[in-house]
Amino acid sequence: MTAELNDEGIAAKPPFSGRKAQMFPQLTPAQIARLQAVATHSRISKGQILAEPGDRHRPMLVVLSGSIEVVQPGMNGEVLVVVHTAGSFTGEMSTLQGIGSLVRARVRDAGEVLVIAEDRLRTVIQTDSDLSELFMRAFILRRVGLIASQAGDVILLGSSYSAGTLRLQQFLTRNAFPYVNLDVNTDPSVQTLLERFHIKADEVPVVLCRGEVVLKNPSNEEVAACLGMNQQIDDDRIRDVIVVGAGPSGLAAAVYAASEGLDVLVLETGTPGGQAGSSSKIENYLGFPTGISGLALAGRARVQAQKFGAEIRTAYSALKLNCDERPYAVELCHGNAVRARAIIIATGAEYRQLAIENASRFLGTGIYYAATATEARRCEMKEVIVVGGGNSAGQCGLSREQVPPRAPPGSIQGAGRLHVSLSHPPYRRNSQHHAAHGHRDHVARGRRTAGTRGVEDGAGLRPPNARDRSRLSHDGRRTQYTLVERLHRAERQRIRANGR
Ligand SMILES: Cc1cc2nc3c(=O)[nH]c(=O)nc-3n(C[C@H](O)[C@H](O)[C@H](O)COP(=O)(O)OP(=O)(O)OC[C@H]3O[C@@H](n4cnc5c(N)ncnc54)[C@H](O)[C@@H]3O)c2cc1C
């Protein structure tokens, strides 16, 4: 075990040492007395395992006597998170959701606990506002702590040159799932793992689940199944409402329907949050005067829906709606169907992508349609071209925490429909001059200064090797110059054709 405990039994280093009063609160005798009404008593014995990573439908335990240690198992052994003593309680978001545990819970000192089953816990959260606030805050902060700890037994072995890696990073991050990210190109510890699990370098991205299962270039659905991220759907139960799509609209519908006591199932083909999940900061959402990241908004909305009992299936597509008979049926990607008295379709919109030749080959390996922290990490210390002049482009250019330091405020300039600019120091210094001269000048400047992210060798993008590196400053730039030229041409043609 690597972490030391402080006097209160909490790992004495961040992220678990901060906000500990809210993360690991002590229940008062009056609160414990209220919980007795919905709980059963159980004796626990030293060394007993109460939960393993991946276990679903675990009860919440309130310690009456003795103690329970919570650890995060990882490749290098266990990392201690907390020791729950009398008055403390186990659990985090997965306890409320009935999905796979992220931690191991083991009895350190024999004693007695109150056992509160998942459905009883949900009832308490919906009916006891005092305990609801205390539990919800603790569960959310504990999950945030687990994510921030950068520990755990789920490892993504990937490459910053691989679109599949980006997809899995987005999937895990937007599902608020803690994982360790290792880059095969830069992390020296990766080689040992590749050898130990017999993985060839060209088989990445690979997800190592709990040191046992090796998923090579898995689909999001395979990862969700392996990690127990989803609640199990009872296909035979007729719901009051099925919501298709878990963007802001779908999640809002789920919150309002579930809070009215309706039985709600939400189906999401990607990750909850939809388009909003890829927004670095939303400034115009009601109730958040200082703005909120799309990820945080989606996370809060999902928790709120689940608090009221809505079930959410992630990485699960609805294929067909059958309205011929009642209750209505939604056919799912696996051939089975779920039924409900009302269906809400909140599948959003697909945004237009760049109409240039070969653009799809660079998707996720140099062309990104979002600028969250995940994408920003890939662009660290690289030159960035922003195409488009709407508010998302503005956020991308202006958000200091999302964009590498060399992308300055004010780098979005230009005229007409195409706005291209570069995060290049000379441009930053002369931004007013360039704004005055229109976007063509920016494109021209881009041709001289754009950097490169990988080498296009006919089979796709790959990391540059030593030979490439000597040519990179020339050839790599040419690749991007061509891209910028094509963008420019394509957009001009589109404007001519559409008249705007
Ligand atoms: C980068 C970016 C930044 C943005 N910033 C802002 C902003 O600052 N302010 C603002 O007001 N708006 C912003 N927007 C727009 C805003 O995010 C969208 O208007 C909003 O997300 C629309 O919500 P929605 O729920 O209707 O649809 P979506 O967000 O598109 O969600 C639809 C969901 O349905 C899922 N789905 C689709 N088909 C199926 C299926 N067959 N089965 C199951 N699930 C399915 C999708 O995967 C998706 O998650 C931004 C958008 C982007 C991309």
The ligand as an SDF file (V2000), in Angstrom:
LIG
                    3D

 53 58  0  0  0  0  0  0  0  0999 V2000
  -17.9720   22.2650  -29.3120 C   0  0  0  0  0  0  0  0  0  0  0  0
  -19.3800   22.7560  -29.0420 C   0  0  0  0  0  0  0  0  0  0  0  0
  -19.5820   23.8520  -28.2230 C   0  0  0  0  0  0  0  0  0  0  0  0
  -20.8700   24.3130  -27.9530 C   0  0  0  0  0  0  0  0  0  0  0  0
  -21.0280   25.3970  -27.1200 N   0  0  0  0  0  0  0  0  0  0  0  0
  -22.2720   25.8570  -26.8640 C   0  0  0  0  0  0  0  0  0  0  0  0
  -22.4750   26.9750  -26.0030 C   0  0  0  0  0  0  0  0  0  0  0  0
  -21.5340   27.5350  -25.4630 O   0  0  0  0  0  0  0  0  0  0  0  0
  -23.7400   27.4010  -25.7930 N   0  0  0  0  0  0  0  0  0  0  0  0
  -24.8170   26.7920  -26.3780 C   0  0  0  0  0  0  0  0  0  0  0  0
  -25.9420   27.2100  -26.1480 O   0  0  0  0  0  0  0  0  0  0  0  0
  -24.6650   25.7220  -27.1930 N   0  0  0  0  0  0  0  0  0  0  0  0
  -23.4300   25.2600  -27.4480 C   0  0  0  0  0  0  0  0  0  0  0  0
  -23.2580   24.1900  -28.2930 N   0  0  0  0  0  0  0  0  0  0  0  0
  -24.4570   23.5760  -28.8860 C   0  0  0  0  0  0  0  0  0  0  0  0
  -25.1280   22.6710  -27.8620 C   0  0  0  0  0  0  0  0  0  0  0  0
  -24.1700   21.7820  -27.3150 O   0  0  0  0  0  0  0  0  0  0  0  0
  -26.2380   21.8830  -28.5380 C   0  0  0  0  0  0  0  0  0  0  0  0
  -27.2000   22.8220  -28.9750 O   0  0  0  0  0  0  0  0  0  0  0  0
  -26.8740   20.9290  -27.5640 C   0  0  0  0  0  0  0  0  0  0  0  0
  -25.9480   19.9720  -27.1280 O   0  0  0  0  0  0  0  0  0  0  0  0
  -28.0520   20.2270  -28.2290 C   0  0  0  0  0  0  0  0  0  0  0  0
  -28.5630   19.3320  -27.2780 O   0  0  0  0  0  0  0  0  0  0  0  0
  -29.4240   18.0770  -27.6900 P   0  0  0  0  0  0  0  0  0  0  0  0
  -29.6090   17.2480  -26.4550 O   0  0  0  0  0  0  0  0  0  0  0  0
  -30.6370   18.5290  -28.3990 O   0  0  0  0  0  0  0  0  0  0  0  0
  -28.5610   17.2850  -28.7800 O   0  0  0  0  0  0  0  0  0  0  0  0
  -27.0960   16.6660  -28.7020 P   0  0  0  0  0  0  0  0  0  0  0  0
  -26.2370   17.4170  -27.7610 O   0  0  0  0  0  0  0  0  0  0  0  0
  -26.6600   16.5430  -30.1110 O   0  0  0  0  0  0  0  0  0  0  0  0
  -27.3400   15.2260  -28.0850 O   0  0  0  0  0  0  0  0  0  0  0  0
  -27.9760   14.2100  -28.8240 C   0  0  0  0  0  0  0  0  0  0  0  0
  -27.5050   12.8730  -28.2640 C   0  0  0  0  0  0  0  0  0  0  0  0
  -28.2490   11.8300  -28.8740 O   0  0  0  0  0  0  0  0  0  0  0  0
  -27.3780   10.7430  -29.1120 C   0  0  0  0  0  0  0  0  0  0  0  0
  -27.9480    9.9020  -30.1680 N   0  0  0  0  0  0  0  0  0  0  0  0
  -28.0660   10.2070  -31.4850 C   0  0  0  0  0  0  0  0  0  0  0  0
  -28.6490    9.1870  -32.1420 N   0  0  0  0  0  0  0  0  0  0  0  0
  -28.8850    8.2110  -31.2120 C   0  0  0  0  0  0  0  0  0  0  0  0
  -29.4580    6.9000  -31.2850 C   0  0  0  0  0  0  0  0  0  0  0  0
  -29.9170    6.3910  -32.4460 N   0  0  0  0  0  0  0  0  0  0  0  0
  -29.5470    6.1560  -30.1480 N   0  0  0  0  0  0  0  0  0  0  0  0
  -29.0950    6.6600  -28.9670 C   0  0  0  0  0  0  0  0  0  0  0  0
  -28.5440    7.8950  -28.8620 N   0  0  0  0  0  0  0  0  0  0  0  0
  -28.4430    8.6600  -29.9670 C   0  0  0  0  0  0  0  0  0  0  0  0
  -26.0810   11.4120  -29.5190 C   0  0  0  0  0  0  0  0  0  0  0  0
  -24.9690   10.5360  -29.3360 O   0  0  0  0  0  0  0  0  0  0  0  0
  -26.0480   12.6020  -28.5680 C   0  0  0  0  0  0  0  0  0  0  0  0
  -25.3630   12.3180  -27.3660 O   0  0  0  0  0  0  0  0  0  0  0  0
  -21.9880   23.6790  -28.5460 C   0  0  0  0  0  0  0  0  0  0  0  0
  -21.7880   22.5600  -29.3710 C   0  0  0  0  0  0  0  0  0  0  0  0
  -20.5070   22.0850  -29.6080 C   0  0  0  0  0  0  0  0  0  0  0  0
  -20.3130   20.8700  -30.4890 C   0  0  0  0  0  0  0  0  0  0  0  0
  1  2  1  0
  2  3  1  0
  2 52  2  0
  3  4  2  0
  4  5  1  0
  4 50  1  0
  5  6  2  0
  6  7  1  0
  6 13  1  0
  7  8  2  0
  7  9  1  0
  9 10  1  0
 10 11  2  0
 10 12  1  0
 12 13  2  0
 13 14  1  0
 14 15  1  0
 14 50  1  0
 15 16  1  0
 16 17  1  0
 16 18  1  0
 18 19  1  0
 18 20  1  0
 20 21  1  0
 20 22  1  0
 22 23  1  0
 23 24  1  0
 24 25  2  0
 24 26  1  0
 24 27  1  0
 27 28  1  0
 28 29  2  0
 28 30  1  0
 28 31  1  0
 31 32  1  0
 32 33  1  0
 33 34  1  0
 33 48  1  0
 34 35  1  0
 35 36  1  0
 35 46  1  0
 36 37  1  0
 36 45  1  0
 37 38  2  0
 38 39  1  0
 39 40  1  0
 39 45  2  0
 40 41  1  0
 40 42  2  0
 42 43  1  0
 43 44  2  0
 44 45  1  0
 46 47  1  0
 46 48  1  0
 48 49  1  0
 50 51  2  0
 51 52  1  0
 52 53  1  0
M  END
$$$$
